[in-house]
Amino acid sequence: MDKTGCISFAGKKYEVGLPFIGCTVDVVYDPADISELTIEYQGHTPWKVKQLALFRRNAKFVSNYTGTSDY
């Protein structure tokens, strides 16, 4: 568990929750579909987490500015 409450599993990120930062949790999953995992932690009812959708912004900025104005 990292300091944001997320885990990495099979190269993908899943948000488990801030209360579990620093804890070791058990992960139960279907090898055919790892888009959703079941998290188990002692004293808690198992819960499901989904893969985080992380988007990388394109560093390239495209401008349509021509240097003239119609206004």
Number of C-alpha atoms within 10 A of each C-alpha: 18 14 10 14 16 17 21 12 12 7 6 13 16 19 17 22 13 13 9 16 16 12 11 12 15 12 14 14 14 10 8 6 8 15 15 15 20 16 17 16 14 9 6 8 8 13 11 14 14 14 16 13 8 8 6 5 6 6 6 6 5 6 6 5 7 6 5 6 6 3 3
